[in-house]
């Protein structure tokens, strides 16, 4: 069996981007102190409508 470095095994660029986006939404919700409306979620995610 081949040994795989855990850092290489867990390197997933898409997952890292999704985690960063989730962090942005959590930060926005924390600052708002209430549930975000859809427009605020979109803004936190950088989505243009």
N, C-alpha and C positions, 0 to 999 in steps of 0.2 A: 504494500500500500504506500502511495506517495504522500509525503507530508506537505500540507498546504499552509502557508503563513496565514494566520487568521485575519490580518490586515488586508491581504489580497483577496481573501474569500469574501470579506464583507464590503469590499469596494464596489458600490453600486451607484453610479452617477444619478440615475433617475430617482432612486430612493433618497439620496442626499438632497436633491432639488425639492422633492415632496416634503421632506422634513423641514427644510428651510421655509417653504411656503406655509406649512402648518404653524411654524414658529411665528411668522409674520401675523397670521390670523390671531393666534393666542395673545401676542403682544398688543394688537389693536383692541381685542376684547378686554384685556386687563386694563388698558388705559381708559376705555369707555366706562368700565364698571357696570356694564349691563350687556345683555345679548345684542349682537350687531344686526342691523338690517342688511338686506341683500346688497345694497349699494356700498355699505361700509365693508362688507366682506370682499366684494369685487375690488374696491380701492386697495385693501390690504394685500390682495393677490396681484395687483397691477393689471386688472382686467379693464379694458376700455369698452364701454357700452355705446 
